[in-house]
Amino acid sequence: MNIEEFELEDQRNTGELSEPKVEPGQETGTSDRGKEEQETGEDPKKRRSRRGCSCLGRIFIYVLVALIGFIGGQLFLLRLSSGAGINNLKVMQKLLLMEAYVSNYFLNDIDSDALEESIYAGFMDGLDDDYAAYYTKEEYEQLTEDDSGEYWGIGVTVREDADTGYAVIEAVNRGDPAYNAGVQVDDMIIAVDGVDTSGLTLQETVNAIRENEEPVVLTILRDGETMDITVEKAEIEAESVEWVMKEDQIGYISVSQFIENTADQFDEAVTDLTEQGMTSLIIDLRDNGGGLLTTCLSMVSRIIPEGDLIVYTENKNGNRTEYNSDSDAEVTIPMVVLVNENSASASEIMTGCLKDYGVATIVGETTYGKGIVQNIIPLSDGSAIKMTASKYYTPDGNNIHGVGIEPDITVEMDDEEWAAALEDEEQDTQLIKAYEVLTQ
């Protein structure tokens, strides 16, 4: 995507007139008045009068230039208003009026930086896009750190609940502090260290959890009951892929999210299991809320032939972009993909592609249904904005937004059954069905 950035420089006329520049060898006006009168034959008073007129003329020109510049600037702003339908001049005038009232009447101290950031965040919030966001420089740096797979925290992935606005646990990394403390998927975080999170954005909740290296107290809502859980913090290197060889040489790979290091871990898992003699494979995408498209593409390229279409996107103008497999080392063994209602975004791209080509049997529940793509655009000051920029389609041309992907074999599990399955694999009816499919 090509992004054109317009930089407006505020040029103000200060009203100051600089002294005339004197070139080398030029007279500076220190000559004798009588001599001047003799040489020119002109009354000095008349010359002073002409100088006065000349000075007034210069002032008039300065004012005229400033006025033309101001009008030109306003016309340029009005031209800019045609893009998103916003009258920028009207907005500027209203903001200036609001600032004047706040400056004169607001009781408390004013944090000008916070006001500015709120304006930008409010602009993105006005897009009526559940996924649109404004990131301050610090927030964007943290987001980049998260996507890299290494960060300081408790080892969870969160999403925003559409109804309440609270942060909800989407994934818990096994072995990390949150997992060890008993935090579970679908726990709703209603307070952090005693501070209610209802008025916080998702990113602000994350920031509150990571604020320092001290243990954090999460107040969570689970099955209608609230409880406090104290969680230690640690340097987290996200292990988004786990794998093991099961009976009958069935390989099992669990993918919790799609971040930068996930593709390398997935490649390592496939290579290791293949060397162990894997004859069939289960890919577990349950509770995987998605992540980076580039990572997903790299992983799917290990499964389908080079050049085959993985997914394509269409933007607001109908422009289509295709993404194809770029690997010639695909896996060609029987395969099952496990999904549930929390499998979303990149998980659905992977699932939809493998289902369309018939290279995997999909087992579990209908997926979440997020068939849109967000672009994150860095700004020149280190901040960034995110917005929905396109829809994506599976190779067969299916857009699953709001619909999800139906499994080939439906096996439903409620919260109680899922909690039991986390403690005892023999209670995992979806996984058991996957074994049955591969051993029939």
C-alpha positions as CSV (number, residue, x, y, z in Angstrom):
1,M,0.0,0.0,0.0
2,N,1.4,3.4,-0.9
3,I,0.7,6.0,1.7
4,E,1.0,9.7,0.8
5,E,1.8,11.8,3.8
6,F,1.1,15.6,3.7
7,E,3.2,17.7,6.1
8,L,1.8,21.1,6.9
9,E,4.2,23.7,8.2
10,D,2.6,26.4,10.3
11,Q,4.1,29.7,9.0
12,R,3.2,32.7,11.0
13,N,3.9,36.3,10.3
14,T,5.5,37.7,13.4
15,G,5.1,41.4,12.4
16,E,8.8,42.1,12.9
17,L,10.6,44.0,10.2
18,S,14.3,43.2,9.8
19,E,16.9,45.9,9.1
20,P,17.7,46.4,5.4
21,K,20.7,44.4,4.3
22,V,23.8,46.5,3.5
23,E,25.9,45.2,0.7
24,P,29.7,45.8,0.8
25,G,30.7,49.3,-0.3
26,Q,27.1,50.6,0.1
27,E,26.6,54.0,2.0
28,T,25.0,53.6,5.4
29,G,23.4,57.0,5.7
30,T,26.1,58.6,7.7
31,S,27.0,61.2,5.1
32,D,26.7,64.9,5.9
33,R,23.2,66.3,5.3
34,G,24.4,69.5,3.8
35,K,26.6,67.6,1.3
36,E,23.6,65.4,0.4
37,E,21.5,68.4,-0.3
38,Q,24.2,69.9,-2.5
39,E,24.8,66.7,-4.4
40,T,21.1,65.9,-5.1
41,G,19.6,69.3,-5.2
42,E,16.6,68.0,-3.2
43,D,15.0,69.0,0.0
44,P,15.8,66.4,2.7
45,K,12.3,66.7,4.2
46,K,10.8,65.6,0.9
47,R,13.2,62.7,0.8
48,R,12.1,61.7,4.3
49,S,8.5,61.9,3.1
50,R,9.2,59.6,0.2
51,R,11.0,57.2,2.5
52,G,8.0,57.1,4.7
53,C,5.8,56.3,1.8
54,S,8.2,53.6,0.7
55,C,8.2,52.0,4.2
56,L,4.4,52.1,4.3
57,G,4.4,50.4,0.8
58,R,6.6,47.6,2.1
59,I,4.4,47.1,5.1
60,F,1.4,46.9,2.8
61,I,3.1,44.3,0.7
62,Y,4.0,42.2,3.8
63,V,0.4,42.3,5.0
64,L,-0.9,41.4,1.5
65,V,1.5,38.5,1.3
66,A,0.6,37.3,4.7
67,L,-3.2,37.6,3.8
68,I,-2.7,35.7,0.6
69,G,-0.7,33.0,2.4
70,F,-3.5,32.7,5.1
71,I,-6.3,32.4,2.5
72,G,-4.2,30.0,0.4
73,G,-3.6,27.8,3.5
74,Q,-7.4,27.7,4.3
75,L,-8.2,26.8,0.7
76,F,-5.6,24.0,0.9
77,L,-7.2,22.7,4.1
78,L,-10.6,22.8,2.4
79,R,-9.1,20.8,-0.5
80,L,-7.9,18.2,2.0
81,S,-11.4,17.9,3.4
82,S,-12.6,16.2,0.3
83,G,-10.8,12.9,1.1
84,A,-12.6,11.6,4.1
85,G,-15.5,14.0,3.9
86,I,-14.2,16.0,6.8
87,N,-14.3,19.8,6.9
88,N,-10.8,20.4,8.3
89,L,-11.3,24.2,8.7
90,K,-14.5,23.7,10.7
91,V,-12.7,21.1,12.9
92,M,-9.7,23.4,13.5
93,Q,-12.0,26.3,14.4
94,K,-14.0,24.2,16.8
95,L,-10.9,22.8,18.4
96,L,-9.5,26.3,18.9
97,L,-12.7,27.4,20.5
98,M,-12.8,24.3,22.8
99,E,-9.1,24.9,23.7
100,A,-9.9,28.5,24.7
101,Y,-12.8,27.5,26.9
102,V,-10.7,24.7,28.6
103,S,-7.8,27.1,29.1
104,N,-10.0,29.6,30.8
105,Y,-12.4,27.5,32.8
106,F,-11.0,24.0,33.4
107,L,-10.3,23.6,37.1
108,N,-7.5,21.1,37.1
109,D,-4.1,21.0,35.4
110,I,-4.0,20.3,31.7
111,D,-1.9,17.5,30.2
112,S,-1.5,18.9,26.7
113,D,0.2,15.7,25.4
114,A,-2.7,13.6,26.7
115,L,-5.2,15.9,25.0
116,E,-3.4,15.6,21.6
117,E,-3.2,11.8,21.8
118,S,-6.9,11.7,22.7
119,I,-7.8,13.7,19.6
120,Y,-5.9,11.2,17.4
121,A,-7.5,8.2,19.2
122,G,-10.9,9.8,18.9
123,F,-10.4,10.2,15.1
124,M,-9.8,6.5,14.7
125,D,-12.6,5.6,17.1
126,G,-15.0,7.5,14.8
127,L,-14.4,5.1,11.9
128,D,-17.0,2.7,13.3
129,D,-14.4,-0.1,12.9
130,D,-14.1,-2.5,15.8
131,Y,-10.5,-3.2,14.9
132,A,-9.4,0.4,14.2
133,A,-6.9,1.9,16.7
134,Y,-4.4,4.7,17.3
135,Y,-1.1,3.7,18.9
136,T,1.1,6.2,20.6
137,K,4.9,5.8,20.0
138,E,5.2,3.8,23.2
139,E,2.2,1.6,22.4
140,Y,3.4,0.9,18.9
141,E,6.9,0.0,20.2
142,Q,5.2,-2.5,22.6
143,L,3.0,-3.9,19.8
144,T,6.1,-4.5,17.7
145,E,7.8,-6.1,20.6
146,D,4.8,-8.4,21.1
147,D,4.7,-9.5,17.5
148,S,8.4,-10.3,17.6
149,G,7.7,-13.0,20.2
150,E,9.9,-11.6,23.0
151,Y,8.4,-9.4,25.7
152,W,8.1,-8.8,29.5
153,G,4.8,-10.0,30.8
154,I,2.7,-12.8,32.1
155,G,2.3,-15.0,28.9
156,V,-1.3,-14.4,27.7
157,T,-3.0,-13.2,24.5
158,V,-6.1,-11.0,25.0
159,R,-8.9,-9.6,22.9
160,E,-11.6,-7.0,23.5
161,D,-15.1,-8.3,24.3
162,A,-17.4,-6.6,21.8
163,D,-20.3,-6.2,24.3
164,T,-18.5,-5.1,27.4
165,G,-15.2,-3.6,26.2
166,Y,-13.3,-5.6,28.8
167,A,-10.1,-7.5,27.9
168,V,-10.7,-11.3,27.6
169,I,-8.0,-14.0,27.8
170,E,-7.8,-15.5,24.3
171,A,-4.8,-17.8,24.9
172,V,-2.6,-18.8,27.8
173,N,1.0,-19.9,27.0
174,R,1.7,-23.2,28.8
175,G,4.4,-23.0,31.4
176,D,4.4,-19.2,31.6
177,P,3.4,-17.2,34.8
178,A,-0.3,-16.8,33.9
179,Y,-0.7,-20.5,33.2
180,N,1.0,-21.5,36.4
181,A,-1.2,-19.1,38.4
182,G,-4.4,-20.6,37.0
183,V,-5.5,-18.0,34.5
184,Q,-7.8,-19.6,31.8
185,V,-9.0,-18.9,28.3
186,D,-12.2,-16.7,28.3
187,D,-11.4,-15.2,31.7
188,M,-12.5,-11.5,31.6
189,I,-10.1,-9.0,33.2
190,I,-12.3,-6.5,35.0
191,A,-9.5,-4.9,37.1
192,V,-5.7,-4.7,37.3
193,D,-4.2,-4.1,40.7
194,G,-7.6,-3.0,41.9
195,V,-8.1,-0.5,39.1
196,D,-11.3,-1.0,37.1
197,T,-10.6,-1.6,33.4
198,S,-14.0,-0.8,32.1
199,G,-12.8,2.6,30.9
200,L,-9.6,1.4,29.4
201,T,-8.8,0.4,25.9
202,L,-7.4,-3.0,25.2
203,Q,-3.9,-1.6,24.9
204,E,-4.2,0.4,28.1
205,T,-5.2,-2.8,29.9
206,V,-2.1,-4.6,28.5
207,N,0.0,-1.6,29.5
208,A,-1.3,-1.7,33.1
209,I,-0.5,-5.4,33.3
210,R,3.1,-4.8,32.1
211,E,3.7,-1.5,33.9
212,N,6.6,-2.8,36.0
213,E,8.3,-6.0,37.0
214,E,6.2,-6.5,40.2
215,P,3.6,-9.3,40.4
216,V,0.2,-8.1,39.1
217,V,-3.2,-8.8,40.6
218,L,-5.8,-9.6,38.0
219,T,-9.5,-9.4,39.0
220,I,-11.3,-11.7,36.6
221,L,-14.8,-12.7,35.9
222,R,-15.3,-16.5,35.2
223,D,-18.6,-18.2,34.9
224,G,-20.4,-15.3,36.7
225,E,-18.0,-15.2,39.6
226,T,-15.2,-12.8,40.3
227,M,-11.8,-13.7,41.8
228,D,-8.4,-12.2,42.3
229,I,-5.3,-14.0,40.8
230,T,-1.8,-12.8,41.6
231,V,0.5,-13.4,38.6
232,E,4.3,-13.1,38.6
233,K,6.0,-11.5,35.6
234,A,8.9,-12.8,33.5
235,E,10.8,-12.3,30.3
236,I,8.6,-14.1,27.9
237,E,9.9,-15.7,24.8
238,A,6.6,-16.7,23.2
239,E,6.5,-20.4,22.4
240,S,3.6,-20.3,20.0
241,V,4.2,-23.8,18.7
242,E,4.3,-27.1,20.6
243,W,4.7,-30.6,19.1
244,V,4.9,-34.2,20.0
245,M,4.8,-37.6,18.3
246,K,1.6,-39.5,19.3
247,E,0.8,-43.2,18.9
248,D,0.7,-44.7,15.4
249,Q,3.3,-42.2,14.2
250,I,0.7,-39.4,14.3
251,G,2.4,-36.0,14.7
252,Y,0.6,-33.4,16.8
253,I,1.4,-29.6,16.4
254,S,-0.4,-27.0,18.5
255,V,-0.2,-23.4,17.3
256,S,-1.4,-20.8,19.8
257,Q,-0.9,-17.6,17.7
258,F,0.8,-16.3,14.5
259,I,3.7,-14.0,15.5
260,E,7.1,-13.5,13.9
261,N,8.8,-16.5,15.3
262,T,5.8,-18.9,14.8
263,A,6.8,-19.8,11.3
264,D,10.3,-20.9,12.3
265,Q,8.9,-22.9,15.2
266,F,6.3,-24.6,12.9
267,D,9.0,-25.4,10.4
268,E,11.1,-26.9,13.2
269,A,8.2,-29.0,14.4
270,V,7.4,-30.3,10.9
271,T,11.1,-31.2,10.3
272,D,11.5,-32.9,13.7
273,L,8.3,-35.0,13.4
274,T,9.2,-35.9,9.8
275,E,12.6,-37.2,10.9
276,Q,10.9,-39.2,13.6
277,G,8.9,-41.0,10.9
278,M,5.6,-39.1,11.0
279,T,2.9,-40.7,8.8
280,S,0.0,-38.3,9.6
281,L,-0.5,-34.9,11.2
282,I,-2.9,-33.1,13.5
283,I,-2.6,-29.2,13.5
284,D,-4.4,-27.8,16.5
285,L,-5.7,-24.2,15.9
286,R,-8.2,-24.1,18.7
287,D,-8.3,-20.9,20.7
288,N,-5.9,-19.4,18.2
289,G,-7.1,-15.8,17.5
290,G,-4.8,-15.2,14.6
291,G,-1.9,-12.8,14.1
292,L,0.4,-11.9,11.2
293,L,-0.6,-12.7,7.7
294,T,3.0,-13.1,6.6
295,T,3.6,-15.8,9.2
296,C,0.5,-17.7,8.2
297,L,1.5,-17.6,4.6
298,S,5.0,-19.1,5.4
299,M,3.4,-21.9,7.4
300,V,0.8,-22.8,4.8
301,S,3.6,-22.8,2.2
302,R,5.0,-25.9,4.0
303,I,1.8,-27.7,3.3
304,I,0.5,-26.9,-0.2
305,P,2.5,-26.9,-3.5
306,E,4.6,-24.0,-4.7
307,G,2.6,-21.5,-6.7
308,D,-0.8,-22.6,-5.4
309,L,-3.1,-19.8,-4.2
310,I,-3.3,-19.5,-0.4
311,V,-5.6,-16.5,0.0
312,Y,-6.5,-13.3,-1.8
313,T,-7.6,-9.9,-0.6
314,E,-9.8,-7.2,-2.1
315,N,-9.7,-3.6,-1.0
316,K,-12.4,-0.9,-1.2
317,N,-11.7,-0.3,-4.9
318,G,-12.0,-4.0,-5.7
319,N,-8.3,-4.3,-6.3
320,R,-7.2,-7.9,-5.8
321,T,-4.0,-9.1,-4.3
322,E,-3.1,-12.8,-4.4
323,Y,-0.8,-14.7,-2.1
324,N,0.7,-17.9,-3.3
325,S,2.8,-20.7,-1.8
326,D,6.5,-20.1,-2.2
327,S,7.8,-23.5,-0.9
328,D,8.5,-26.7,-2.7
329,A,8.9,-28.8,0.5
330,E,5.2,-29.4,1.2
331,V,3.8,-32.0,3.6
332,T,1.9,-34.7,1.7
333,I,0.5,-36.9,4.4
334,P,-3.0,-37.3,5.8
335,M,-3.9,-34.3,8.0
336,V,-6.5,-33.1,10.4
337,V,-7.0,-29.5,11.5
338,L,-8.7,-28.9,14.9
339,V,-10.7,-25.6,15.3
340,N,-13.3,-24.1,17.6
341,E,-15.3,-20.9,17.9
342,N,-12.2,-19.0,19.0
343,S,-10.2,-19.9,16.0
344,A,-10.0,-16.6,14.0
345,S,-8.3,-14.5,11.4
346,A,-5.0,-16.1,10.3
347,S,-6.2,-19.4,11.8
348,E,-9.2,-19.3,9.4
349,I,-7.0,-18.4,6.5
350,M,-5.0,-21.6,7.1
351,T,-8.1,-23.7,7.8
352,G,-10.0,-22.3,4.7
353,C,-7.0,-22.9,2.4
354,L,-6.4,-26.5,3.5
355,K,-10.2,-27.3,3.4
356,D,-10.6,-25.9,-0.1
357,Y,-7.8,-28.0,-1.4
358,G,-9.0,-31.1,0.4
359,V,-5.6,-31.7,2.0
360,A,-6.9,-31.7,5.6
361,T,-10.1,-32.8,7.3
362,I,-11.5,-30.1,9.6
363,V,-12.7,-31.3,13.0
364,G,-14.3,-29.3,15.8
365,E,-16.7,-26.3,15.8
366,T,-17.5,-23.5,13.4
367,T,-14.8,-20.9,13.5
368,Y,-15.1,-17.3,14.7
369,G,-15.7,-15.7,11.3
370,K,-13.1,-12.8,10.9
371,G,-12.7,-12.4,7.1
372,I,-11.2,-8.9,7.1
373,V,-7.6,-7.7,7.2
374,Q,-6.2,-4.8,9.2
375,N,-3.2,-2.7,8.1
376,I,-0.9,-1.1,10.6
377,I,0.6,2.1,9.2
378,P,3.5,3.8,11.1
379,L,3.5,7.6,11.2
380,S,6.5,9.9,11.1
381,D,6.5,10.6,14.8
382,G,6.8,7.0,15.8
383,S,3.0,6.5,16.4
384,A,0.8,4.3,14.2
385,I,-2.7,3.7,13.1
386,K,-4.6,0.5,12.4
387,M,-7.7,0.1,10.3
388,T,-9.6,-2.5,8.3
389,A,-8.3,-2.3,4.8
390,S,-9.5,-5.3,2.9
391,K,-11.5,-8.5,2.9
392,Y,-9.9,-11.9,2.4
393,Y,-11.1,-14.8,0.4
394,T,-10.2,-18.5,0.5
395,P,-8.9,-20.1,-2.7
396,D,-12.5,-21.1,-3.7
397,G,-13.6,-17.4,-3.3
398,N,-15.3,-17.7,0.1
399,N,-15.4,-14.7,2.4
400,I,-16.2,-16.1,5.8
401,H,-16.6,-12.8,7.7
402,G,-19.4,-13.1,10.2
403,V,-20.0,-16.7,9.1
404,G,-16.9,-18.7,10.0
405,I,-15.8,-22.0,8.5
406,E,-17.9,-25.1,9.2
407,P,-15.9,-28.2,10.1
408,D,-16.1,-31.4,8.0
409,I,-16.8,-33.2,11.2
410,T,-18.6,-31.3,14.0
411,V,-17.6,-32.1,17.6
412,E,-18.8,-29.6,20.1
413,M,-17.3,-29.1,23.5
414,D,-18.7,-26.8,26.2
415,D,-16.6,-24.8,28.7
416,E,-16.7,-27.5,31.3
417,E,-15.6,-30.2,28.8
418,W,-12.8,-27.9,27.5
419,A,-11.5,-27.2,31.0
420,A,-11.5,-31.0,31.7
421,A,-9.7,-31.6,28.4
422,L,-6.9,-29.2,29.4
423,E,-6.2,-31.3,32.5
424,D,-6.8,-34.7,30.9
425,E,-6.2,-35.4,27.2
426,E,-8.5,-38.4,27.3
427,Q,-11.4,-36.0,27.9
428,D,-10.7,-34.1,24.7
429,T,-13.4,-35.5,22.4
430,Q,-12.3,-33.3,19.5
431,L,-8.7,-34.6,19.6
432,I,-10.0,-38.2,20.0
433,K,-12.1,-37.7,16.8
434,A,-9.0,-36.5,15.0
435,Y,-7.2,-39.7,16.0
436,E,-10.1,-41.7,14.7
437,V,-10.1,-39.9,11.3
438,L,-6.4,-40.6,10.8
439,T,-6.4,-44.3,11.9
440,Q,-9.5,-45.5,10.1
